[in-house]
Each structure stands twice: as C-alpha cells, then as structure tokens.
Amino acid sequence: MLFRSVDTMYWADDALYLLDQRLLPNEVSYLKCGSAEEISAGIQNMVVRGAPAIGVAAAYGVTRAVRDSCNEAGVNWDLVSKKISILRASRPTAVNLMWAIDRMMSLVDQFRFSPTHLVVDAFLREAQAIESEDISINQRIGDHGATLCRDDMHILTYCNAGALATAGYGTALGVIRSAFRDFKNISVYACETRPYLQGARLTAWELMEDQIPVTLMADNMVGYAMDQGLIDMVVVGTDRVAANGDVANKIGTYTVATMAKRHNVPFYVACPVSTIDFSTASGDLIPIEQRAPDELTGYQDKQWAPSRVRVLNPSFDVTPSELVTGLITEYGIVPSTSDGVQHIRSLLSGELG
Ligand code: MRU
C-alpha cells in the first residue's frame, strides 16, 4: 500500500524549501530559505517543527553555512562556527538539532584543507544522507511498532510525530501507518494539542490525506475516552530521551501518560536513536523551551484571551520513565529504563566498532 506523504522540505538551487506548517491545513506552500540564518528562523518560527525534521533542516543549514563561508582562500571555518551557533540556538529541547549539527561538523577534520567545491559537495551529500536515512529509520520504527498492534485497534496519539515532523513516514504516525497496512480497522484518536494545535492542524490532516480513519478530540477528553474504554494503546513521538528513559515531548504528554497508567493503557514512545541523549542523565536536566505568550492567547490574527494577560507557555514536558511502556526504536522495542537505553548504546557501539 502506498502512503502519500507531502514533502516536509526539499533542497533545490542551493536553497532549502520548507513546507510552511504554520499555514496547514488551509494552505500548502513552501518558504524558500537561502541561508543558514533563514533556516534557523524557519525552525524558531515553527515553519518546520518536529524533532527529526528540525535535525534534517539544520543539516541543510550547515551545508548553507559552509557554502556561504567560502572565499578564494578556502572555507572560513570561523565564519562557519558563527553561523552554526545561530542554528544550534534555534530551539533548545529537540536533541536531533544538536545531533545533526554534530554529525555534519564531524566532516570538518576530513575536509578542512580540501578545495571548496569538494567541501560543499561533501556537506550536501551528508545532509541528503541524514534526510534519506530518516525515512528508512521511520519505516523500521513503524514495522517494529506494528508488532504491538492488532485488528480493530484504537490508537491515541498526541501532537504530530508524522511525516510532517520528519523527512517522511513519521515516527508515531509511522507505527500507525505500518499498523494500518498490516491490520484491519485500525483507527486513530488525535488530541488537538493545545496551544499550537499540531494535532488538530497537522495530524488530523496528514492521516486524512492517507485515508487513515482519525477522530479529533480536545486534550481534556483523554480521561473520558480512556474511562470509556475507547483507547487500546497510546503512541507518541519524542524530542529527547534521557539516559534513564525519561521522555521529553510536547506539553501535555505527561498528562496523557498519567491517564494511560491509571487506565492500564499501554503508552509507547516512538524514538529514533538520534533522539536519545546519552549524556543527559535524567529528564529534569532536559532544557524545556518556553515559547511566546501569543501562541496561547490566540492564533495568527485571532486573539481570544485578554491582551497582556500573564501566560505560562512551556512547549514540552517530561514523562517519567515509569509511565512509559516501551521505546520503539529502529533497532526494536526496549524498556524505557537505564538498561533499555544502555542496550541501545551497546548496539550502537557494536555497529560503529
Ligand atoms: O513544538 P513541535 O511541534 O516541534 O513539537 C513536536 C513534538 O513534540 C513531537 O512529538 C516530537 O518532536 C517528535 S516528532 C517525530
């Protein structure tokens, strides 16, 4: 079965074109970003969002930073570093941003003294590799996650961890896509995800485009839905998993996980290993982005709260590992514990060694 995923971004004529997710589902249009600074602004302003997609965009941002730092003498690496620090500061929570930048910058030693056209080519090829690997990783996550599913299952998801949040296929929605391919009558409950409405605007749209049955509900209906036995399983994405298995994801995920525990509903996190931060011991050390008040008081030109009201707007929360049934990675499903994370780490060192 073919899934029709719109391109989250594409590279053409030395620029990155980002699907402007702020306009979905009403308008499909692409914003041209012709510099690392413009790509950084696209990430900061939510033109592109979702941890893996942010990582891929940043990888192209590094490519552009290198290209724009070339002169007759070669690449001005000090200028590259300045541009990279702007990219790195775009958003703090999704570790894929730092992961992708670090992977791109690991090319520097190899190409430091090469002719500029070879350097730019190498950086572009690495960004393209990060993009295409992301799609195959998501398909592997999807196929592992589908082993947890069965006919007639009702799956709840939160925020958007779909094709739109990645280079394609999605992590949590990748699990749902693979389950829909393998089983009959799979259907999805999508929480609208206040305040930025990634569930209502993006997940509902993306699933409807693929003709996967989806029912939208407000975030405060999760308790009711679980109490009524409407939900068989939860699967969400993540922005960063700490070494002890704590999971940072969109604000409100912790509430969903708590409800799932109370109602004995399995709560899974779809997680490419690039989202595991082995160097952060526990969730309380994960930086939580605070976003602008106007994302809560209204949307675009609509305002529904009094202007100047004091606002609390953390963009993410941390779900403690004990509420997570398992991490669905491209290497298989592991417990969301220090041992589970350590197991992934040893697989990685085995692969690299
Ligand atoms: O603020 P956003 O829209 O970037 O937040 C996105 C999420 O929280 C996703 O669940 C997460 O990045 C995983 S995407 C595969």
Residues whose N, C-alpha, C, O or C-beta is under 5 A from the ligand:
A	BS01	MRU	R49 G50 A51 P52 Y158 C159 N160 A161 G162 A165 T171 Q198 G237 T238 D239 N249 K250
